Amino acid sequence: QRFVFNQAEHAEWHPFRLPGYVCRDTTIAENTKNVAGVQVVRRGEGETVWARHDTDILFCFVMEGQVTLQGEGRDDYRLVAGDAFVIPPGMKTRLANPTDDIEILEVTLPGRFKTELDPQ
């Protein structure tokens, strides 16, 4: 057994699964044989879009900044640092109006899953 170790200062940022964001992969999915995934997410270029996913658990914790969680047929929620949320599989959602300093920790089970974009 070995530790999974990932340092922020050496991180590379890549486009996230959702347009409008970039992410830093902590390599948890790769090192747990896809049992779990952990991404650090920040604001990127472009507009945010509606999407749905098929992962069993998608948990997010807002570490910095603010973002509006929108869900189809649901009230909007303005989330701030310290707030957490879970998005059920198949629910159409959007992370809208992020502040420039937004930073979200996304944890998923399993680590790799399908996201379907709905740009509307």
C-alpha positions as CSV (number, residue, x, y, z in Angstrom):
1,Q,0.0,0.0,0.0
2,R,1.1,3.5,-0.7
3,F,-0.1,7.1,-0.1
4,V,-1.7,9.1,-2.8
5,F,0.1,12.4,-2.6
6,N,-0.6,15.5,-4.7
7,Q,0.8,19.0,-4.1
8,A,-1.1,22.1,-5.2
9,E,2.0,24.1,-6.0
10,H,2.9,21.6,-8.7
11,A,-0.6,21.3,-10.1
12,E,-1.5,21.7,-13.7
13,W,-4.9,23.2,-14.5
14,H,-7.0,21.7,-17.4
15,P,-10.5,22.3,-18.8
16,F,-13.1,20.8,-16.4
17,R,-15.9,18.5,-17.5
18,L,-18.2,21.6,-17.4
19,P,-17.5,24.6,-19.7
20,G,-16.6,27.8,-18.0
21,Y,-14.4,26.0,-15.4
22,V,-10.9,24.6,-15.1
23,C,-9.7,21.9,-12.7
24,R,-6.8,20.3,-11.0
25,D,-7.0,16.5,-10.9
26,T,-5.6,15.2,-7.6
27,T,-5.0,11.8,-9.2
28,I,-7.3,10.1,-6.7
29,A,-9.3,8.3,-9.4
30,E,-6.2,7.0,-11.1
31,N,-4.7,5.8,-7.8
32,T,-7.9,4.2,-6.4
33,K,-8.7,2.3,-9.6
34,N,-11.7,4.6,-10.1
35,V,-13.3,4.1,-6.7
36,A,-13.4,7.8,-6.1
37,G,-12.4,11.0,-7.8
38,V,-11.3,14.4,-6.4
39,Q,-11.0,17.6,-8.4
40,V,-10.3,21.2,-7.4
41,V,-12.4,23.5,-9.7
42,R,-11.9,27.1,-10.5
43,R,-13.5,29.6,-12.9
44,G,-12.2,29.3,-16.5
45,E,-13.2,30.9,-19.8
46,G,-16.6,30.9,-21.4
47,E,-20.2,30.5,-20.3
48,T,-21.5,28.0,-17.9
49,V,-24.0,25.4,-19.2
50,W,-26.7,23.1,-17.9
51,A,-25.6,19.4,-17.6
52,R,-26.4,16.1,-16.0
53,H,-24.2,13.3,-14.8
54,D,-24.5,9.5,-14.1
55,T,-22.1,9.1,-11.1
56,D,-23.5,7.6,-7.9
57,I,-22.3,10.5,-5.6
58,L,-21.3,14.0,-6.7
59,F,-20.4,16.0,-3.6
60,C,-19.1,19.6,-3.7
61,F,-17.7,21.9,-1.1
62,V,-17.2,25.6,-1.9
63,M,-13.8,26.5,-0.6
64,E,-13.6,30.1,-1.9
65,G,-15.9,32.6,-3.6
66,Q,-19.5,32.2,-4.5
67,V,-21.6,30.4,-7.2
68,T,-25.3,29.9,-7.9
69,L,-26.5,26.3,-7.9
70,Q,-29.4,26.0,-10.3
71,G,-31.5,22.8,-10.6
72,E,-34.2,22.1,-13.1
73,G,-37.6,22.7,-11.4
74,R,-35.8,23.9,-8.2
75,D,-35.1,27.3,-6.5
76,D,-31.7,28.8,-7.2
77,Y,-29.2,28.7,-4.3
78,R,-26.4,31.2,-3.9
79,L,-23.5,29.3,-2.3
80,V,-20.6,30.8,-0.4
81,A,-17.3,29.5,1.0
82,G,-18.1,26.8,3.5
83,D,-21.3,25.6,1.8
84,A,-21.6,22.0,0.5
85,F,-24.0,20.3,-1.8
86,V,-24.8,16.9,-3.5
87,I,-26.2,16.6,-7.0
88,P,-28.2,13.4,-7.6
89,P,-27.5,11.4,-10.8
90,G,-29.6,12.4,-13.7
91,M,-30.6,15.8,-12.3
92,K,-30.1,18.7,-14.7
93,T,-28.1,21.5,-13.0
94,R,-25.9,24.4,-13.7
95,L,-23.2,26.2,-11.6
96,A,-24.0,29.7,-12.7
97,N,-22.6,33.2,-12.0
98,P,-19.3,32.1,-10.3
99,T,-17.1,34.8,-8.8
100,D,-13.6,35.1,-10.2
101,D,-12.2,33.6,-7.0
102,I,-14.5,30.5,-6.9
103,E,-12.8,27.3,-5.8
104,I,-14.8,24.1,-5.4
105,L,-13.7,20.7,-4.2
106,E,-15.6,18.0,-6.1
107,V,-15.6,14.5,-4.8
108,T,-17.3,11.7,-6.8
109,L,-18.0,8.0,-6.5
110,P,-16.9,6.5,-8.8
111,G,-14.0,8.6,-10.0
112,R,-14.8,8.5,-13.7
113,F,-18.3,9.0,-15.0
114,K,-20.3,10.5,-17.9
115,T,-21.5,14.1,-18.1
116,E,-24.1,15.1,-20.6
117,L,-24.0,18.9,-21.6
118,D,-27.2,20.8,-22.5
119,P,-26.0,24.2,-23.7
120,Q,-29.6,25.5,-24.3
